[in-house]
């Protein structure tokens, strides 16, 4: 076995190895289904926020067709999908993305470790004619919000706290953020100004949801509690403690993720390896379920709950906490589960992997 090493490029080889390693260790922290621009009920485009700060959209039909072209090969498990549109959204990881509005007028919002909330017009994504290799920072955000810095006793400024999650109230024209300084913030979309500060948690916030029917938000914190806040006054009106009245205090930890059902009457709350379901009008915990691994994202599917976490499983529970099904998924540790109106589910997580699962439990495609 002989080779000609005269044209060997050591730097290029080293760079290719490092790039491949970076791709394999990338984490998808959030996925969201893009609003459809036509009445087609099938999922078309999914947007992913990743640990490299990128916000990228992918065509599901394109990924499926590529997989079908080499269906019987091992390569189907290693598909590296090229995004249709891409922006370098943040310096540091991008933790959450949400759509504000529908159709062409929708804003794609993201937040991240740099303490910023940025928004792009979705139609600018879909109408962009810039080659994908040049997109990166070419597309400028139309909204750019920065968390406030707090002054110390001698006038020194604290670091800008990160944003770990966002929620929206379209009717109120508001964006809410869960921040690393233990505060939640409410921003006005039109003016970009800070409207309300929600202060009361004793540690940083992991999650936030908007309960728009009651003009409230709910936050989940590292301090082990979830809190319900009045958006008008900024005051906390209820503290939810998943470990309250239990003998398992050490079994509980931070409130990692929370979710509201469509009626905004039921709250799912993940705390360590425990999933609790709360009836909000009655202020009562209905069920507590122990899980094998920490739950890292949760959502409602009508009167059932989908959950993913630190194991490669998509779990489905009923309202009483009984497990209904478990589906093996590609990410060894999953941080995001998103549900399309058609019933298709996307699970994103470690390795830069996104697993798209049909409403019948079959895997439509898996891509990195």
C-alpha positions as CSV (number, residue, x, y, z in Angstrom):
1,X,0.0,0.0,0.0
2,X,1.7,3.2,-1.2
3,X,0.5,6.7,-1.4
4,X,1.8,10.0,-2.7
5,X,2.2,12.4,0.3
6,X,3.7,15.3,-1.6
7,X,0.4,17.1,-1.7
8,X,-0.6,16.2,1.9
9,X,-2.3,19.2,3.6
10,X,-1.9,18.7,7.4
11,X,-3.9,21.8,8.3
12,X,-6.8,20.9,6.1
13,X,-6.9,17.4,7.5
14,X,-6.8,18.7,11.1
15,X,-9.6,21.2,10.3
16,X,-11.8,18.4,8.8
17,X,-11.3,16.3,11.9
18,X,-12.2,19.1,14.2
19,X,-15.2,20.1,12.1
20,X,-16.6,16.5,12.2
21,X,-16.0,16.3,15.9
22,X,-17.9,19.6,16.4
23,X,-20.8,18.4,14.4
24,X,-21.1,15.1,16.3
25,X,-21.1,16.9,19.7
26,X,-23.5,19.7,18.7
27,X,-26.8,19.8,20.6
28,X,-30.2,20.8,19.3
29,X,-31.8,22.6,22.2
30,X,-35.1,23.5,20.5
31,X,-37.1,22.6,17.4
32,X,-40.3,24.3,16.1
33,X,-42.5,23.6,13.2
34,X,-42.7,26.5,10.7
35,X,-46.1,28.0,9.9
36,X,-47.4,26.7,6.6
37,X,-47.9,29.2,3.8
38,X,-50.5,26.9,2.1
39,X,-53.3,24.7,3.4
40,X,-51.2,21.6,3.2
41,X,-51.7,19.7,6.5
42,X,-48.5,17.8,6.3
43,X,-45.3,19.0,8.0
44,X,-43.1,20.9,5.6
45,X,-40.3,22.8,7.4
46,X,-38.8,22.5,10.9
47,X,-36.5,25.1,12.5
48,X,-33.7,24.1,14.9
49,X,-31.8,26.1,17.5
50,X,-28.4,24.7,18.3
51,X,-25.5,24.9,20.7
52,X,-23.3,26.7,18.0
53,X,-25.7,29.6,18.0
54,X,-27.2,28.8,14.7
55,X,-30.9,29.0,13.7
56,X,-31.5,26.8,10.6
57,X,-34.6,25.5,8.8
58,X,-34.9,22.1,7.1
59,X,-37.2,20.6,4.5
60,X,-38.8,17.4,5.8
61,X,-39.7,16.1,2.4
62,X,-36.1,16.6,1.2
63,X,-34.7,14.7,4.2
64,X,-37.2,11.8,3.6
65,X,-36.3,11.6,-0.1
66,X,-32.5,11.5,0.6
67,X,-33.1,8.7,3.1
68,X,-35.1,6.7,0.6
69,X,-32.3,6.9,-2.0
70,X,-30.1,4.8,0.3
71,X,-32.7,3.1,2.4
72,X,-30.8,-0.2,2.9
73,X,-27.5,1.3,3.8
74,X,-25.9,2.2,7.1
75,X,-25.7,5.8,5.8
76,X,-29.3,6.4,6.6
77,X,-28.4,6.8,10.2
78,X,-25.7,9.4,9.4
79,X,-27.6,11.8,7.1
80,X,-26.1,15.3,7.5
81,X,-28.9,17.5,6.2
82,X,-28.2,20.8,4.5
83,X,-30.4,23.6,5.8
84,X,-32.6,25.6,3.4
85,X,-32.0,28.8,5.4
86,X,-29.5,29.6,8.1
87,X,-28.5,32.5,10.3
88,X,-25.9,32.8,13.0
89,X,-28.3,33.9,15.6
90,X,-26.2,34.2,18.8
91,X,-22.7,34.3,20.2
92,X,-22.9,31.1,22.2
93,X,-25.7,28.5,22.3
94,X,-29.2,29.3,21.1
95,X,-31.6,27.9,23.7
96,X,-35.1,28.5,22.4
97,X,-37.1,29.6,19.3
98,X,-40.7,30.6,18.9
99,X,-42.9,31.9,16.1
100,X,-44.7,35.2,16.8
101,X,-47.8,35.2,14.5
102,X,-48.7,33.1,11.4
103,X,-47.9,32.9,7.8
104,X,-45.7,35.3,5.9
105,X,-46.1,38.0,8.6
106,X,-44.7,35.7,11.4
107,X,-41.5,36.6,13.3
108,X,-39.1,33.9,14.1
109,X,-37.8,34.6,17.6
110,X,-34.7,33.2,19.2
111,X,-32.9,33.6,22.5
112,X,-29.5,32.4,23.8
113,X,-26.5,32.5,26.0
114,X,-25.5,36.0,25.0
115,X,-28.6,37.5,26.7
116,X,-30.3,38.6,23.5
117,X,-33.7,38.0,22.0
118,X,-33.6,38.3,18.2
119,X,-36.4,38.2,15.6
120,X,-36.4,37.7,11.9
121,X,-39.2,38.0,9.4
122,X,-40.1,34.5,8.3
123,X,-40.8,35.6,4.8
124,X,-37.2,37.0,4.6
125,X,-36.1,33.4,5.3
126,X,-38.3,31.8,2.7
127,X,-37.7,34.4,0.0
128,X,-33.9,34.7,0.5
129,X,-31.9,34.2,-2.7
130,X,-28.5,34.3,-0.9
131,X,-26.6,31.0,-1.3
132,X,-26.6,29.0,1.9
133,X,-22.8,29.2,2.3
134,X,-23.1,33.0,2.5
135,X,-26.3,33.4,4.6
136,X,-24.8,33.2,8.1
137,X,-24.8,36.9,9.2
138,X,-26.2,38.3,6.0
139,X,-29.8,38.4,7.2
140,X,-30.2,41.1,9.8
141,X,-32.7,40.8,12.6
142,X,-35.6,43.2,12.7
143,X,-35.8,42.8,16.5
144,X,-32.8,42.8,18.8
145,X,-33.4,42.9,22.6
146,X,-30.7,42.8,25.3
147,X,-31.2,41.8,28.9
148,X,-30.6,44.6,31.4
149,X,-27.4,44.6,33.5
150,X,-27.6,45.3,37.2
151,X,-25.4,47.8,38.9
152,X,-23.3,46.9,41.9
153,X,-22.8,49.1,45.0
154,X,-19.9,50.9,43.3
155,X,-21.6,51.3,40.0
156,X,-20.0,48.2,38.4
157,X,-22.2,46.4,35.9
158,X,-23.0,42.7,36.2
159,X,-22.6,40.4,33.2
160,X,-25.5,40.2,30.8
161,X,-27.6,37.2,32.0
162,X,-28.5,34.5,29.5
163,X,-32.0,33.8,28.2
164,X,-33.0,30.2,28.6
165,X,-36.5,30.3,27.2
166,X,-39.1,32.6,25.7
167,X,-42.9,32.8,25.4
168,X,-45.2,35.1,23.5
169,X,-48.6,36.8,23.9
170,X,-49.6,38.0,20.4
171,X,-52.8,39.8,21.5
172,X,-50.8,41.7,24.2
173,X,-47.9,42.4,21.8
174,X,-45.5,40.9,24.3
175,X,-42.5,38.6,24.5
176,X,-41.5,37.0,27.8
177,X,-38.0,35.7,28.7
178,X,-36.7,33.4,31.4
179,X,-33.3,34.7,32.4
180,X,-30.2,33.5,34.2
181,X,-30.4,36.3,36.8
182,X,-33.5,34.6,38.4
183,X,-35.8,37.2,36.8
184,X,-38.4,37.0,34.0
185,X,-38.8,39.9,31.6
186,X,-41.7,41.2,29.5
187,X,-40.8,43.1,26.3
188,X,-43.0,45.1,24.0
189,X,-42.7,43.8,20.4
190,X,-43.5,47.1,18.7
191,X,-41.2,49.4,20.7
192,X,-38.6,46.9,21.9
193,X,-38.9,48.3,25.4
194,X,-38.9,46.4,28.6
195,X,-42.4,46.6,30.2
196,X,-42.3,44.4,33.3
197,X,-39.7,42.6,35.5
198,X,-40.9,39.5,37.4
199,X,-38.6,39.1,40.4
200,X,-39.0,36.5,43.2
201,X,-37.2,33.3,42.3
202,X,-34.0,32.6,44.2
203,X,-32.1,31.0,41.4
204,X,-32.0,31.1,37.6
205,X,-34.9,30.3,35.4
206,X,-35.1,27.3,33.0
207,X,-38.5,27.7,31.5
208,X,-41.5,30.0,30.9
209,X,-45.0,29.7,29.4
210,X,-47.6,32.3,28.7
211,X,-51.1,31.7,30.1
212,X,-52.7,34.3,27.9
213,X,-56.3,33.6,28.8
214,X,-55.6,34.9,32.4
215,X,-52.9,37.4,31.4
216,X,-50.3,35.4,33.4
217,X,-47.0,33.7,32.9
218,X,-45.6,30.6,34.6
219,X,-41.9,30.2,35.2
220,X,-39.8,27.2,36.3
221,X,-36.6,27.7,38.2
222,X,-33.4,26.1,39.5
223,X,-34.7,26.9,43.0
224,X,-37.1,23.9,42.7
225,X,-40.4,25.9,42.3
226,X,-42.7,27.1,39.5
227,X,-44.4,30.4,40.0
228,X,-47.5,32.0,38.5
229,X,-47.2,35.7,37.8
230,X,-49.7,38.5,37.0
231,X,-48.6,40.2,33.9
232,X,-50.1,43.6,34.8
233,X,-48.6,44.0,38.2
234,X,-45.6,41.8,37.9
235,X,-46.4,40.1,41.2
236,X,-46.2,36.4,42.0
237,X,-49.7,35.1,42.8
238,X,-48.9,31.4,43.4
239,X,-45.9,29.2,44.1
240,X,-45.9,25.6,42.9
241,X,-43.6,23.3,44.8
242,X,-43.4,19.8,43.2
243,X,-41.8,18.4,46.4
244,X,-44.4,19.8,48.7
245,X,-46.1,17.3,51.1
246,X,-43.8,14.5,49.9
247,X,-41.2,12.4,51.6
248,X,-38.9,12.5,48.6
249,X,-37.3,15.9,48.9
250,X,-33.9,14.7,47.8
251,X,-35.5,13.0,44.8
252,X,-36.6,16.4,43.4
253,X,-34.4,19.1,41.9
254,X,-34.9,22.1,39.7
255,X,-38.0,22.7,37.7
256,X,-36.5,22.0,34.3
257,X,-39.5,22.4,32.0
258,X,-43.2,23.2,32.2
259,X,-46.1,23.0,29.7
260,X,-49.7,24.1,29.6
261,X,-52.6,22.3,27.8
262,X,-54.8,24.0,25.2
263,X,-57.4,25.0,27.9
264,X,-54.6,26.5,30.0
265,X,-56.1,24.7,33.0
266,X,-53.5,21.9,33.3
267,X,-49.8,22.3,34.0
268,X,-47.1,19.6,33.5
269,X,-44.1,20.2,35.6
270,X,-40.8,18.4,35.4
271,X,-38.6,18.3,38.5
272,X,-35.6,15.9,38.4
273,X,-36.8,12.4,37.7
274,X,-40.4,13.3,38.5
275,X,-43.3,14.5,36.3
276,X,-46.2,16.2,38.2
277,X,-49.6,17.3,36.7
278,X,-51.4,20.2,38.3
279,X,-55.0,21.4,38.0
280,X,-54.5,25.2,38.1
281,X,-58.1,26.3,38.8
282,X,-58.1,24.0,41.8
283,X,-54.5,24.7,42.7
284,X,-54.0,21.0,43.2
285,X,-51.5,18.4,42.2
286,X,-53.4,15.5,40.5
287,X,-50.5,13.1,39.9
288,X,-46.8,12.5,40.4
289,X,-44.9,10.0,38.3
290,X,-41.3,8.9,38.8
291,X,-39.3,8.6,35.6
292,X,-36.1,6.6,34.9
293,X,-34.2,9.7,33.7
294,X,-34.5,13.5,34.1
295,X,-37.3,15.0,32.0
296,X,-35.9,17.8,29.8
297,X,-38.9,18.8,27.7
298,X,-42.6,18.2,28.0
299,X,-45.8,19.2,26.1
300,X,-49.5,18.4,26.0
301,X,-51.1,16.4,23.2
302,X,-54.8,17.0,24.0
303,X,-55.2,15.2,27.4
304,X,-52.0,13.3,27.1
305,X,-48.4,14.4,27.8
306,X,-45.3,13.8,25.7
307,X,-41.9,13.9,27.5
308,X,-38.3,13.5,26.5
309,X,-35.1,13.6,28.6
310,X,-31.7,12.1,29.5
311,X,-32.4,8.8,27.7
312,X,-33.3,8.0,24.0
313,X,-37.0,7.7,24.6
314,X,-40.2,9.6,23.6
315,X,-42.6,8.8,26.4
316,X,-46.4,9.4,26.4
317,X,-48.4,9.7,29.7
318,X,-52.0,10.1,30.5
319,X,-53.3,12.8,32.8
320,X,-53.0,10.4,35.8
321,X,-49.3,9.8,35.1
322,X,-49.7,6.3,33.7
323,X,-47.3,5.6,30.9
324,X,-49.0,4.8,27.6
325,X,-46.1,4.3,25.2
326,X,-42.4,4.6,24.8
327,X,-40.7,5.1,21.4
328,X,-37.0,4.8,20.9
329,X,-35.5,8.0,19.4
330,X,-32.2,8.9,17.9
331,X,-30.7,11.5,20.3
332,X,-29.1,9.8,23.3
333,X,-30.2,12.8,25.4
334,X,-33.2,14.8,24.1
335,X,-33.8,18.5,25.0
336,X,-36.7,19.3,22.7
337,X,-40.0,17.7,21.6
338,X,-42.4,19.6,19.3
339,X,-45.7,18.5,17.9
340,X,-47.1,19.3,14.4
341,X,-50.9,19.7,14.1
342,X,-50.9,16.6,11.9
343,X,-49.6,14.6,14.8
344,X,-46.0,14.3,13.6
345,X,-43.5,14.7,16.4
346,X,-39.9,16.0,16.3
347,X,-37.3,15.1,18.9
348,X,-34.0,17.1,19.0
349,X,-31.0,16.7,21.2
350,X,-27.3,15.7,21.6
351,X,-25.3,15.0,18.5
352,X,-27.1,17.6,16.5
353,X,-29.8,14.9,15.9
354,X,-33.4,15.5,15.0
355,X,-35.8,12.5,14.8
356,X,-39.1,13.0,13.0
357,X,-41.7,10.5,14.1
358,X,-45.2,9.9,12.6
359,X,-48.4,10.0,14.5
360,X,-48.3,6.1,14.3
361,X,-44.9,5.9,15.9
362,X,-42.8,5.1,12.8
363,X,-39.6,7.1,12.1
364,X,-40.1,9.3,9.0
365,X,-36.5,10.5,9.0
366,X,-33.5,11.1,11.2
367,X,-31.0,13.7,10.4
368,X,-28.0,15.5,11.9
